[in-house]
Amino acid sequence: MIPKRRPRDRAYANRPWSIEERDIVLSRAKPHVRVALALMMNTGLAPSDALKLRKDQIDGDTIWGVRGKTGEDVAIPVSATLQAALDSIPVHDAATVLASSQGAAWTYNGFSTVWHRFKSGLEQEGLIAPGLTLKGLRHTVATTLREAGLDERRIADLLGQKTPSMARHYSRSANLADKNRETMATLEKENARRAKIVKPVPEKRQTRP
């Protein structure tokens, strides 16, 4: 069966988040939710992979993992922004990096329920537009890097994606980590640039003598 073409007027699922939406969500989220969102926001990890990430998968300044959907190895450098978020994690005994307010490892359904309730509240207050999804954060990372001029192969390496023309399986090699470090530096720099555009520094008023 030939799949039907997507209607042009249909909104895309998992749309990228705007800088304003990211700022609002992070500022209003509770600590155990905020750090989970920050992890997805600053790595491009899929929600399920982020929630399953174990503490022993962070070695120094690098996250070593395997994307659940594709089985691709990923080596994600920990940026300064992400490190600050990780340092703010409430103390817990779970083996995973992230944990609920009770200190237990998140289940996907559990976090999704908390996220939906939180997001709905922000929508009702008119603080964010409809359509924000957790998977949209992964799209946000890819879109930001693409708009910053990075090629698709480099972005795919960071996100652990396969392509039809070249299916590459990476091991935990220094080469992959170093290349992704450059990619992550671009993401960090681009996010900072966009944030400054959204929040310009107010000019000082001149006082009359």
N, C-alpha and C positions, 0 to 999 in steps of 0.2 A: 504494500500500500504506500502510495506517495504521500508524504506528510504535507499538510496544508501550510501555505505560507503564512507567516505571522502577520496579523493586521498591523498596518503602519500606525494606526492611532492607539494601539494598545500600549500601555506603559510597561517598560521593561521591569522584570522582576529583579530584586536585589540591586537596585540602582545605587550608584556611588553616593556617599554621604558628603554634604558640604562641610566646609571648615566650621561654619556657624553651628551646624547640627552636632558636630563632634564636640565642640566646646560646651554647648548646653548640656548634652547628655553626660559628659564626664563631670561637669560641675554639680549636677543634680544627683548622680548615682551614689549609692552607698558604697563604702570602701571595698567590700568583697565582690560587688558587681562592677565597680569602676575598674579594678585591676584586670578583670576578665576582658572587658571591652578594650582596655588599653593594650592588652596582649595581642588581641586580634587586629587592632588598629595599627599597630607598629611592627607586625610581622607578616600579615597576609595569611596567617594560619586559618584554616577552615574552623568554624565553631567547634565541631566535634573533636578535631585534633588539638585545639587549644585547651579544651576542658580535660582531655586525657593526658596532656603533657605532664611528665613526671619531673620531680626535682632533680633526679640524677641525669636528666637529659640536657641540663644546662651546665656546661663545662666552661668555667671562666666567663668569657664574653661571647660564647657561641651556644646557640640552641641546636642540638642534633636530634633530628627526628625523621619520621617516615610519614608521608602523606597517606592517610588511611584509604582514600578513594583510588589512588593510582599506584601506591606502593613505592613511589619515588622517594629517594633519600633527600632530605633538605638540611642545609647548614645555614642557619639564620643568625647573623651577628646581633648582639644585644646593643641597641643604640642607647645613647644617654637618656633619651626620653623614656624608653622602655625600662631601663635600669631604675630610674626614679620611681616608676610605677611598681616594679617588683619589690623595691625596698619598702614600699608602703603597705605591703600585704600583711594583714593581721596574722599574728602567730597561730599556726595550726599544726596538727600532727599527721595530716593526710600525706600520702606519698606523692600526690599530684601538686603541681605548683599552685593551682587555684583550689579554693574550697568555699563552701557555703558559710553562712553566718554561724552555723553550728560546728564548723571546723571539719566537715565531712567532704569527701570528693564530690564534685558536682556530677549529676547525671545530665544528659542532654535535655531530657524532658523537664527536669527540675529547673535548669537555668532558663530554658525557653519560656517556662511559665512565669518566672520572676521577671524576665526581660519584657514579655508581652504586657504584663501588668504595669510595669514602670513606663514603658513606651506609651501605652494608652493614656496614662495620666498626663504625660507631656503634650500629647496631641490635644487632649481636652483643654489644656491651658493655652493652646495655640502657640506653643514654644517650638514645635517641630512640625514639619509637613508629614502627611501620611506616606507610607512606603518604606520606612527604614527597616532593614532586616539585618540580622547578624552576618549573613553571608554577603551582604552588601559591603561590609568592611573589607572583605577580600577583593571585591571589585574596585573599591576605593583605592587600595594600594596599587593595583594594576593600572588603573586609570591615571593616577597621579604620576607614576613612573613613566608611563607612555607619553603623557603630555609634557614631561620633563625631557623627553628626547631619547629615552632608553629603548633599545631594540627588543622585540618580542622574545627572543631566545634568552636574553639576560633576565627578563622579567619572569619567564617560565621557570628558569633555574631557581629563582628565589621562592617561587610559589609551589615548586614540585609538580609542575605540569608536564604532560607529554604532548607532542605535536604529531599530526598525521605523517609528516615528512621525516621526522627524526625522533625516535623514541630513545632518549638517553637515560641510562640508569647511573646515578652518581653515588659513589661511596663517600664515606666521611673523610674526604681528602682535603688537604690544606688548600689546594688550588680552588676548589669549589667555595670554601669558606672565604678565601681572600677576594674572589670575584664578587661574591655576595656582599662582602663588607663595603665594596665600592657602591654596589646597588643600594644598600641600606643607607649609606651616607648621602646618596642622592635623594632618597625619600625623606630623610631627616631635614635636609637643607630645603627641599621644596615645600614641605609642610610648614617650616618656619617662615619661608618667604610668603606663602599664602596667608598665614596668620597675621603677618604684619600688614598685608594689604587690607584685610578685613578690619583690623584694629589699628588704624594709623595713630601715631603719637600726636596728641593735640598740641597745636602751636601755642607758645606762651604769648599772652597778651602784653602788648607794650604799654607801659604806664606813662602818663604825661608827666613831664618834670614839674 
